[in-house]
């Protein structure tokens, strides 16, 4: 029985493939389109995509051409080829800006790039593109029912970007490259003021400035100790109960001791 069922399946597949190949060679654009939609609705996105490609030029510029472009983009999306799908949706919006599908396709540009967004440690160009596309969508459709979900997606992606920058800055910090760490950490605070890593970023920024002061040449120590002291005040104001408080308070005492000694020496001179 199993062998018989397997035999029937092979016959069916051969028949199906033969029909598909015959259709591609037929040149009957209307029938190819109809069959492409049928394949699409049955979830066979590869065959649907190939058939839509076969009639794409024949229907370009008319109503059916819009449908072909629309289905073709969703074929790539459903095959999880998100970057290709994003480009196809972008082309659709460009070619058919007045289409009833235009709003959905503009949304799908951002959503495809969101789905293609890689892990935080990797290049985030696609993530930036997703945010830009979603912002464009919201500027054109500010009252969209998708607004709340889009904002949630953008918050998620901004958090990813924040985390990537945090990892980069922390890497400088752990390698004791304090000057580079200061630049990266300050950029993190400027670009992502609401980051959930803000406390640790400010802690590393204070420590980086403190270490730069401690290891500085003599004529730059005063300026750098003051910079570290100022950073301490910012941190204490935001996080008075921080787990880093005791450690930082001890370094703050060291800073004040140096500045006090420096001022005394200045007065003696």
C-alpha positions in Angstrom: 0.0 0.0 0.0 2.8 2.4 0.9 4.5 1.7 -2.4 1.3 2.3 -4.3 0.7 5.6 -2.6 4.3 6.6 -3.3 3.8 5.7 -7.0 0.7 7.8 -7.2 2.5 10.7 -5.6 5.3 10.5 -8.1 2.8 10.4 -11.0 1.0 13.4 -9.5 4.2 15.4 -9.2 5.3 14.6 -12.7 2.0 15.6 -14.0 2.0 18.8 -12.0 5.6 19.7 -13.2 4.6 18.9 -16.8 1.6 21.2 -16.6 3.7 23.9 -15.0 6.4 23.7 -17.7 3.8 23.6 -20.5 2.1 26.7 -19.1 5.4 28.6 -19.0 6.0 27.9 -22.6 2.4 28.6 -23.7 2.7 32.3 -24.0 -0.9 32.6 -22.7 -0.5 35.5 -20.3 -4.0 35.4 -18.9 -3.8 31.7 -18.1 -0.3 32.1 -16.7 -1.6 34.8 -14.4 -4.6 32.8 -13.3 -2.5 29.8 -12.5 0.1 32.0 -10.7 -2.7 33.2 -8.4 -3.8 29.6 -7.8 -0.3 28.6 -6.9 0.0 31.6 -4.6 -3.3 30.8 -2.8 -2.1 27.2 -2.3 1.1 28.3 -0.8 3.4 27.3 -3.6 5.3 30.6 -3.7 8.2 29.4 -5.8 6.0 28.4 -8.8 3.8 31.4 -8.3 6.8 33.7 -8.3 8.2 32.2 -11.5 4.8 32.6 -13.3 4.3 36.2 -12.1 7.8 36.9 -13.4 6.9 35.4 -16.8 4.0 37.9 -17.3 5.4 40.9 -15.4 6.4 42.8 -18.6 3.2 41.9 -20.4 1.0 43.5 -17.8 3.2 46.4 -16.7 1.4 49.7 -16.4 -2.1 48.4 -16.1 -4.3 47.2 -13.2 -3.2 43.6 -13.7 0.3 44.8 -13.6 -0.3 46.2 -10.1 -1.6 42.8 -9.0 1.4 41.0 -10.5 3.8 43.3 -8.7 1.8 43.0 -5.4 1.7 39.2 -5.5 5.3 38.9 -6.6 6.5 41.0 -3.6 4.4 38.8 -1.2 5.9 35.7 -2.8 9.4 36.8 -1.7 8.0 37.8 1.7 6.3 34.4 2.2 9.6 32.7 1.2 11.3 34.8 3.9 13.5 36.5 1.4 12.9 39.7 3.2 15.5 42.0 1.6 14.3 41.1 -1.9 10.7 41.6 -0.8 11.5 45.0 0.7 12.9 46.1 -2.7 9.9 44.8 -4.6 7.5 46.6 -2.2 9.6 49.7 -2.7 9.4 49.4 -6.5 5.6 48.9 -6.2 5.1 52.1 -4.2 7.4 54.0 -6.7 5.5 52.6 -9.8 2.0 52.7 -8.4 1.8 55.5 -5.8 -2.0 56.0 -6.2 -2.8 52.3 -5.9 -5.1 51.0 -3.3 -2.2 48.7 -2.3 0.2 51.5 -1.8 -0.3 52.0 1.9 0.1 48.3 2.7 3.2 48.1 0.5 4.8 51.1 2.1 4.2 49.4 5.5 5.7 46.2 4.2 9.0 47.9 3.2 9.6 48.7 6.9 8.2 45.3 8.1 10.5 43.3 5.7 13.5 45.2 6.8 12.4 44.7 10.4 12.2 41.0 9.8 15.7 41.1 8.1 17.3 43.0 10.9 20.2 40.9 12.2 21.5 40.3 15.8 22.9 43.4 17.5 26.6 42.5 17.1 26.2 42.5 13.3 26.0 45.4 10.8 22.7 47.3 11.4 22.2 49.0 8.0 19.0 47.1 7.4 17.7 48.0 10.9 18.3 51.7 10.1 16.4 51.3 6.8 13.5 49.7 8.7 13.2 52.6 11.1 13.5 55.1 8.2 10.8 53.3 6.3 8.4 53.1 9.2 8.9 56.8 9.9 8.1 57.6 6.3 4.9 55.4 6.6 3.8 57.2 9.8 4.4 60.6 8.2 2.1 59.7 5.3 -0.4 57.7 7.4 -0.3 59.3 10.9 -3.7 57.8 11.9 -3.0 54.3 10.7 -4.3 51.4 12.8 -0.7 50.0 12.4 0.8 52.9 14.4 1.0 51.3 17.8 2.6 48.1 16.4 5.0 50.1 14.3 6.1 52.1 17.4 6.7 48.9 19.2 8.8 47.6 16.3 10.8 50.8 16.3 11.4 50.7 20.0 12.7 47.2 19.7 15.1 48.2 16.9 16.3 51.3 18.7 17.1 49.1 21.7 19.1 46.9 19.4 21.0 49.8 18.0 21.6 51.1 21.5 22.9 47.7 22.6 25.3 47.5 19.6 26.7 50.9 20.4 26.9 50.0 24.1 28.8 46.8 23.2 31.3 48.8 21.1 31.9 51.4 23.8 32.2 48.7 26.5 34.8 46.9 24.3 37.0 50.1 24.4 36.4 50.4 28.1 37.4 46.8 28.9 40.5 47.1 26.7 41.4 50.2 28.7 41.3 52.4 25.7 39.7 55.1 27.7 39.9 58.0 25.3 38.0 56.1 22.6 35.6 54.8 25.3 34.7 58.3 26.4 33.8 59.3 22.8 31.8 56.1 22.3 30.0 56.3 25.6 29.1 60.0 25.1 27.7 59.1 21.7 25.6 56.4 23.3 24.1 58.9 25.8 23.5 61.5 23.1 21.9 59.1 20.5 20.0 56.9 23.0 19.2 59.0 26.1 16.5 56.5 27.2 18.7 53.4 26.8 18.2 50.7 29.4 22.0 50.5 29.6 22.2 54.2 30.7 23.3 53.6 34.3 26.2 51.3 33.2 27.2 53.7 30.4 27.4 56.6 32.8 29.4 54.5 35.2 31.9 53.5 32.5 32.1 57.1 31.4 33.0 58.3 34.9 35.6 55.6 35.3 37.0 56.3 31.8 37.5 60.0 32.6 38.8 59.1 36.1 41.4 56.7 34.6 42.4 59.3 31.9 43.0 61.8 34.7 45.0 59.3 36.9 47.2 58.3 34.0 47.5 61.7 32.4 50.6 63.9 31.9 50.9 66.5 34.7 49.7 69.5 32.8 46.4 67.8 31.9 45.6 66.2 35.2 43.7 69.2 36.7 41.4 69.5 33.7 40.7 65.8 33.5 40.1 65.4 37.2 37.5 68.1 37.0 35.9 66.4 34.0 35.6 63.2 36.0 34.2 65.1 39.0 31.6 66.7 36.8 30.6 63.2 35.5 30.3 62.0 39.1 27.8 64.7 39.9 25.7 63.7 36.8 25.7 60.1 37.8 24.9 60.7 41.5 22.0 62.9 40.6 20.4 60.2 38.4 21.4 57.1 40.3 21.9 58.0 44.0 21.1 54.4 45.1 23.3 52.7 42.4 25.2 49.5 43.1 28.2 51.5 41.9 27.8 54.2 44.4 30.4 53.2 47.0 33.1 52.5 44.4 32.5 55.8 42.7 32.4 57.7 46.0 35.8 56.5 46.9 37.2 57.7 43.5 35.4 61.0 44.1 37.3 61.4 47.3 40.5 60.7 45.4 39.5 63.4 42.9 38.9 65.9 45.6 42.1 65.1 47.4 44.1 65.7 44.2 42.2 69.0 43.4 42.7 70.2 47.0 46.4 69.5 46.8 46.6 71.1 43.4 44.9 74.3 44.6 47.2 74.5 47.6 50.3 74.2 45.4 48.9 76.9 43.1 48.4 79.2 46.0 52.0 78.6 47.2 53.3 79.4 43.7 
